[in-house]
Amino acid sequence: MNFIKTIARTPLFKITSLNSISILLKIGIGLITSKILAIFIGPSGMALSGNLRNFLTSTESIATLGFQNGIVKYIVKNKDKEEELKKIISTVFLSLITVTLLSSIVLFFFSSYWNDYIFGNTLEYASIFKILALVLPWYVVTVFLLAIINGLGKFKNVIYINIIGNSIGLIFSVFMIWQFRTFGALLSIIIPPSLLFFVAFYFINKEIHFINSISTRFFDFQVLKNLSSYSLMALVSSVFGPLVFLAIRNNIIEKLGIESAGYWEAISRISTYYFMFISSILTVYFFPKLAFATTKKATKNVFLSYYKGILPLFIVGMVILYFLRFFIVKLLFTNVFLPVTGLFFWQLLGDTFKAASLVLGYQFFAKKLTIAFIISETISLVIMFFLSNYLIGIYQIEGVVMAHAINYFIYLIGLLFYFRKSLL
């Protein structure tokens, strides 16, 4: 009993417990949204929403300059130094606003081009990109505010903001999909994140005087130089990564049809739901710990904490999901999506390898190992692209998830070898 009480008092347990509530809510919202998507737009609409999500991820990364992880690290190091904090906030804010406005202009005036590139010239959703151009600045500032709050160590506030954001997203998505079908589904991807600005702004002002921290006189090019390595890393993973998956999905549409692309999007959505738990825990708890760790022993302890406390639970969850795959597909989607059950084994296996490698991958950001990260990520994306295209020709849609599993197995082995000194 004392052992259980001791565990319950640990910071990791407290954050994990609160985070679990947030994730369960988000998964519940995902279940409802997926069901509505399946009923109203089917596999073809699911494939289109997947294309937009990939494009949006790349666009957001460009607009935010890939600074999120870097912001967290430098806020952690300078949160007690008022002058340095103002330099970081002012420099990043002014830089992001400039880049975001330029991005919005390109999105708005070239909306027809983006429509043809993402959806093909047979569909007309150019207005989606004009709306995205208008809401993008609000979303980018929200991402910035969340990174500051995270860096200040206010993990609970980050989770509260996510809970509120998920609730807003659910209400908006249900109404828009019900009223406007596929167009509404696309709107529900781009608009809700920007609405979170007001919530994040409220929480940030409880910690610091945000507006007073922004001034051109605090602008410091050294801050940009320090963050540049994080920007390069984010461009590889968050810009080129989604573009690779967009190319793979378009290849599936061309070779196997849009329904098959919808099946892959469906299994990817399921994967996204359970990865919410690990990703958020890594972001709000393990990454700041890795950034603060200055010795091999401290780094090793962070790794072991993850492998002993988080990964075993994840593996158990994967086994349970596999045996419940038919029930899950029927619950989340409709009987039209039953072919997705054939994709579970390789997807879950690949996700297990991915989960094991994630904490090691965050070490690249924590220690600014820019070149090593770019090389490893580039190799991973190249393997995924060519292997999936090759295996699709042999195993049809199952070839994509087979490529996913093989790719992350190779990636995990590579990271274990590279960080072996921190693990032994």
Secondary structure, 3 states (H helix, E strand, C coil): CHHHHHHHCCHHHHHHHHHHHHHHHHHHHHHHHHHHHHHHCHHHHHHHHHHHHHHHHHHHHHHCCCCHHHHHHHHHHHCCCHHHHHHHHHHHHHHHHHHHHHHHHHHHHCHHHHHHHHHCCCCCCHHHHHHHHHHHHHHHHHHHHHHHHHHCCCHHHHHHHHHHHHHHHHHHHHHHHHHHHHHHHHHHHHCHHHHCHHHHHHHHCCCCCCHHHCCHHHCCHHHHHHHHHHHHHHHHHHHHHHHHHHHHHHHHHHHHCHHHHHHHHHHHHHHHHHHHHHHHHHHHHHHHHHHHCCCHHHHHHHHHHHHHHCHHHHHHHHHHHHHCHHHHHHHHCCHHHHHHHHHHHHHHHHHHHHHHHHHHHHHHHHCCCHHHHHHHHHHHHHHHHHHHHHHHHHHCCHHHHHHHHHHHHHHHHHHHHHCHHHHC
